[in-house]
Amino acid sequence: MCAVGVSDVPRVVRGIIIAPLQACFPFLIIVAPDRIFFLRNGMTCAYAPGTRLKVVYTEDDDGVKDVVSIQAVQ
């Protein structure tokens, strides 16, 4: 049997950011001045640059941010 130490388990942080969309690409979006979020599992972004978005995301230990959901806000 193998025991897994707490430090061996990947940490996943969840977060929300509300900021304008700067750019949109097939596999990622950029919001605010320089925050990069990856689109996973066939997700797309149908919003135009400048649209204020609420992005719910997860972030792993390496700092990679994956989008959970995207929604336009006022």
Helices and strands as residue ranges (DSSP letters): G 6-8, E 13-24, E 28-31, E 35-38, E 52-59, E 65-72
